[in-house]
Amino acid sequence: MGADDKLSNKAQEAKGKIKEGVGRATGDERLEASGKDDQAGSRFKQAGEKAKDSAKKVKDAFKS
């Protein structure tokens, strides 16, 4: 996973946590749900990047 991807995913996760917290504090269920969605999307992207990294490692191992 590239450093840019990691940073982008962490920023999306942080944004989601903030939105969730603000939504919870203000009673805005839509904002809270949107924050949770942002966090889930970030985790999904991170899992995809990790899978790509693992596949690359396996491919490189067979080249050796």
mmCIF file of the C-alpha atoms, coordinates in Angstrom:
data_MODEL
# 
_entry.id   MODEL 
# 
loop_
_atom_site.group_PDB 
_atom_site.id 
_atom_site.type_symbol 
_atom_site.label_atom_id 
_atom_site.label_alt_id 
_atom_site.label_comp_id 
_atom_site.label_asym_id 
_atom_site.label_entity_id 
_atom_site.label_seq_id 
_atom_site.pdbx_PDB_ins_code 
_atom_site.Cartn_x 
_atom_site.Cartn_y 
_atom_site.Cartn_z 
_atom_site.occupancy 
_atom_site.B_iso_or_equiv 
_atom_site.pdbx_formal_charge 
_atom_site.auth_seq_id 
_atom_site.auth_comp_id 
_atom_site.auth_asym_id 
_atom_site.auth_atom_id 
_atom_site.pdbx_PDB_model_num 
ATOM 1  C CA . MET A 1 1  ? 0.000   0.000   0.000  1.00 0.00 ? 1  MET A CA 1 
ATOM 2  C CA . GLY A 1 2  ? 1.433   3.352   -0.987 1.00 0.00 ? 2  GLY A CA 1 
ATOM 3  C CA . ALA A 1 3  ? 2.013   6.064   1.546  1.00 0.00 ? 3  ALA A CA 1 
ATOM 4  C CA . ASP A 1 4  ? -0.429  8.334   -0.273 1.00 0.00 ? 4  ASP A CA 1 
ATOM 5  C CA . ASP A 1 5  ? -3.149  5.685   -0.082 1.00 0.00 ? 5  ASP A CA 1 
ATOM 6  C CA . LYS A 1 6  ? -2.524  5.115   3.622  1.00 0.00 ? 6  LYS A CA 1 
ATOM 7  C CA . LEU A 1 7  ? -2.682  8.829   4.345  1.00 0.00 ? 7  LEU A CA 1 
ATOM 8  C CA . SER A 1 8  ? -5.835  9.283   2.293  1.00 0.00 ? 8  SER A CA 1 
ATOM 9  C CA . ASN A 1 9  ? -7.554  6.354   4.012  1.00 0.00 ? 9  ASN A CA 1 
ATOM 10 C CA . LYS A 1 10 ? -6.582  7.583   7.472  1.00 0.00 ? 10 LYS A CA 1 
ATOM 11 C CA . ALA A 1 11 ? -7.838  11.084  6.619  1.00 0.00 ? 11 ALA A CA 1 
ATOM 12 C CA . GLN A 1 12 ? -11.165 9.635   5.460  1.00 0.00 ? 12 GLN A CA 1 
ATOM 13 C CA . GLU A 1 13 ? -11.406 7.594   8.649  1.00 0.00 ? 13 GLU A CA 1 
ATOM 14 C CA . ALA A 1 14 ? -10.661 10.647  10.821 1.00 0.00 ? 14 ALA A CA 1 
ATOM 15 C CA . LYS A 1 15 ? -13.220 12.718  8.907  1.00 0.00 ? 15 LYS A CA 1 
ATOM 16 C CA . GLY A 1 16 ? -15.772 9.970   9.488  1.00 0.00 ? 16 GLY A CA 1 
ATOM 17 C CA . LYS A 1 17 ? -15.079 9.880   13.209 1.00 0.00 ? 17 LYS A CA 1 
ATOM 18 C CA . ILE A 1 18 ? -15.507 13.641  13.445 1.00 0.00 ? 18 ILE A CA 1 
ATOM 19 C CA . LYS A 1 19 ? -18.763 13.579  11.466 1.00 0.00 ? 19 LYS A CA 1 
ATOM 20 C CA . GLU A 1 20 ? -20.071 10.731  13.594 1.00 0.00 ? 20 GLU A CA 1 
ATOM 21 C CA . GLY A 1 21 ? -19.207 12.562  16.808 1.00 0.00 ? 21 GLY A CA 1 
ATOM 22 C CA . VAL A 1 22 ? -20.736 15.849  15.672 1.00 0.00 ? 22 VAL A CA 1 
ATOM 23 C CA . GLY A 1 23 ? -23.839 14.031  14.473 1.00 0.00 ? 23 GLY A CA 1 
ATOM 24 C CA . ARG A 1 24 ? -24.179 12.232  17.789 1.00 0.00 ? 24 ARG A CA 1 
ATOM 25 C CA . ALA A 1 25 ? -23.623 15.447  19.780 1.00 0.00 ? 25 ALA A CA 1 
ATOM 26 C CA . THR A 1 26 ? -26.170 17.422  17.780 1.00 0.00 ? 26 THR A CA 1 
ATOM 27 C CA . GLY A 1 27 ? -28.698 14.637  17.392 1.00 0.00 ? 27 GLY A CA 1 
ATOM 28 C CA . ASP A 1 28 ? -28.259 14.635  13.594 1.00 0.00 ? 28 ASP A CA 1 
ATOM 29 C CA . GLU A 1 29 ? -28.751 10.980  12.694 1.00 0.00 ? 29 GLU A CA 1 
ATOM 30 C CA . ARG A 1 30 ? -27.904 11.541  9.022  1.00 0.00 ? 30 ARG A CA 1 
ATOM 31 C CA . LEU A 1 31 ? -24.555 13.130  9.837  1.00 0.00 ? 31 LEU A CA 1 
ATOM 32 C CA . GLU A 1 32 ? -23.770 10.370  12.316 1.00 0.00 ? 32 GLU A CA 1 
ATOM 33 C CA . ALA A 1 33 ? -24.635 7.709   9.730  1.00 0.00 ? 33 ALA A CA 1 
ATOM 34 C CA . SER A 1 34 ? -22.574 9.507   7.091  1.00 0.00 ? 34 SER A CA 1 
ATOM 35 C CA . GLY A 1 35 ? -19.593 9.470   9.449  1.00 0.00 ? 35 GLY A CA 1 
ATOM 36 C CA . LYS A 1 36 ? -20.003 5.757   10.023 1.00 0.00 ? 36 LYS A CA 1 
ATOM 37 C CA . ASP A 1 37 ? -20.193 5.221   6.251  1.00 0.00 ? 37 ASP A CA 1 
ATOM 38 C CA . ASP A 1 38 ? -16.966 7.186   5.747  1.00 0.00 ? 38 ASP A CA 1 
ATOM 39 C CA . GLN A 1 39 ? -15.214 5.026   8.320  1.00 0.00 ? 39 GLN A CA 1 
ATOM 40 C CA . ALA A 1 40 ? -16.492 1.799   6.776  1.00 0.00 ? 40 ALA A CA 1 
ATOM 41 C CA . GLY A 1 41 ? -15.404 2.951   3.333  1.00 0.00 ? 41 GLY A CA 1 
ATOM 42 C CA . SER A 1 42 ? -11.946 3.720   4.638  1.00 0.00 ? 42 SER A CA 1 
ATOM 43 C CA . ARG A 1 43 ? -11.620 0.283   6.232  1.00 0.00 ? 43 ARG A CA 1 
ATOM 44 C CA . PHE A 1 44 ? -12.829 -1.345  3.006  1.00 0.00 ? 44 PHE A CA 1 
ATOM 45 C CA . LYS A 1 45 ? -10.215 0.539   0.980  1.00 0.00 ? 45 LYS A CA 1 
ATOM 46 C CA . GLN A 1 46 ? -7.484  -0.407  3.463  1.00 0.00 ? 46 GLN A CA 1 
ATOM 47 C CA . ALA A 1 47 ? -8.440  -4.079  3.202  1.00 0.00 ? 47 ALA A CA 1 
ATOM 48 C CA . GLY A 1 48 ? -8.312  -3.896  -0.590 1.00 0.00 ? 48 GLY A CA 1 
ATOM 49 C CA . GLU A 1 49 ? -4.874  -2.296  -0.529 1.00 0.00 ? 49 GLU A CA 1 
ATOM 50 C CA . LYS A 1 50 ? -3.597  -4.946  1.891  1.00 0.00 ? 50 LYS A CA 1 
ATOM 51 C CA . ALA A 1 51 ? -4.926  -7.689  -0.388 1.00 0.00 ? 51 ALA A CA 1 
ATOM 52 C CA . LYS A 1 52 ? -3.099  -6.135  -3.343 1.00 0.00 ? 52 LYS A CA 1 
ATOM 53 C CA . ASP A 1 53 ? 0.110   -5.950  -1.289 1.00 0.00 ? 53 ASP A CA 1 
ATOM 54 C CA . SER A 1 54 ? -0.224  -9.599  -0.299 1.00 0.00 ? 54 SER A CA 1 
ATOM 55 C CA . ALA A 1 55 ? -0.820  -10.670 -3.892 1.00 0.00 ? 55 ALA A CA 1 
ATOM 56 C CA . LYS A 1 56 ? 2.253   -8.734  -4.996 1.00 0.00 ? 56 LYS A CA 1 
ATOM 57 C CA . LYS A 1 57 ? 4.370   -10.442 -2.318 1.00 0.00 ? 57 LYS A CA 1 
ATOM 58 C CA . VAL A 1 58 ? 3.178   -13.872 -3.470 1.00 0.00 ? 58 VAL A CA 1 
ATOM 59 C CA . LYS A 1 59 ? 3.895   -12.975 -7.091 1.00 0.00 ? 59 LYS A CA 1 
ATOM 60 C CA . ASP A 1 60 ? 7.379   -11.713 -6.176 1.00 0.00 ? 60 ASP A CA 1 
ATOM 61 C CA . ALA A 1 61 ? 8.071   -14.899 -4.191 1.00 0.00 ? 61 ALA A CA 1 
ATOM 62 C CA . PHE A 1 62 ? 7.393   -17.014 -7.275 1.00 0.00 ? 62 PHE A CA 1 
ATOM 63 C CA . LYS A 1 63 ? 9.737   -14.862 -9.356 1.00 0.00 ? 63 LYS A CA 1 
ATOM 64 C CA . SER A 1 64 ? 12.640  -15.645 -7.047 1.00 0.00 ? 64 SER A CA 1 
# 
